[in-house]
Amino acid sequence: MKDKTLIIGASNNPNRYSYKAAFSLQYNGYEFIPFGVKRGDVIGRKIHNEWKEDWKDEVDTVTMYINPSLQEQYYDRIIKLSPRRVIFNPGTENVDFEMRLKENGIDYENACTLVLLNTSQY
């Protein structure tokens, strides 16, 4: 398997883009960790409702599915994870957080995880 992706804003609703991203990640051979406030599971994986410090050694990519006003509570946690990159999906773009990521040597993209996966650019 390839490096893991942390999905922030995971949902067990098949109509949500975060759910579709989880499905597409799995289909394309990527491991993922669903994280969010929803209870339940995504494609057989439990949605984590509590942050785990040991993700630091596992997460390559963080993909955002929560709006900027909800992201601030995760800034320090994500920076501490030290992922290779953070993907801001449409509607989650956040200039303040992008600047903090850049200051900490973490790449970011304003892109759609689904499009990246479906065009072999992930």
N, C-alpha and C positions, 0 to 999 in steps of 0.2 A: 504494500500500500504506500501511497505518497504521503507527504506531511499533512498534518491535520489542520482543518479549518474550524475556527470557533465562530458559530453563527449567533450573533447577539440580536435577540428579538425573535427567537425561534417560536414557531407556532405549530400546533397539531392540526390546523385547518388547511386542508389541501388546496384551498383557493388563495392562500397567502403566498407571496413570493418567497418568503423565508422557507416555507415548506417545499416549494418547487425547487429552490436552490439546494436543499438537503437531498432531495431525490436526485437531482442532476449531479451533485457531487458524488453521491454513492454510485450512480450509473457510470460516471467517468473514472471510478477507481480511487476517489479521495475519501479519506477518513474525515469525519466531522464530529464536533461536539455541539449539541444544541443547548443554548442558554437563553433563558427568558423568564417572564413572570407567569406564563401559562403553565398549567399542570398537564401532564400526559406524556406522550411520546411522539417521536417523528420517525417513521419507518423503522419501528422497533427499538429506537434509542430514546432513553428517558431524557426529557427536557430538564436540565439542571436549573434549579431555582436559587442555588447558592454558588458563589464564586469559589473556585478551587485554586489554591496557590500552586499546586503541582502541575498545572497546565503550562507553566513557564517552559518546561522542557519539551512540550509536545506541539505547541501551536506555531505554525508557519504563517498562517493568514487569519486575520479577523475580518469578517464580513458583516457590515452594519445593516440592520433592518429596523432601527428605532430612530425617531426624529431627534434633531440636535438638542432639543431641550431636555431629553432624557439621557443623552450621551455623557453629560458632564460628570455624573456620578461614577462613570467608568474610566475616565481619562487616566488617572494614576494607575489603576489596575491593569489597563491595556498596555500602558508604557512599561510597567513592571514586567509584563509577559515578554516584552521585547520580541514581538513578532517581526517577520521579514517585511510584512506590509499590512495595511488596513484598506479594505475596499468600502467606499461609501457608495451604496446603491442609490438610484434615483430617489430624491426626497430626503436623503440622510446627509447630504453634503454639509460640511461644518468647517468653515475657514479657521475658527479659533482652534479647534482640535487639530486640524491639518498643520497649523504652525507649531503646535506643541510636539506633534509627531516628528516633524522635520527637525526641530531642535534636538530631539532625542535619537536621530539617525534612523528613523523608521519611515519606510516608503509608504505612500498612500496613492490611491487611485479613485477618481470619481468615475465609476463605471458600474456596469450591471453584471453581477456574478453569473447570471444565466447566460448572457450574451458572451462573456469571456469563455465559459465552459463550452457553449455550443459552437464557438468559432475556433476552438483549440488555442486560445490565447491565455488560458488560466495559468 
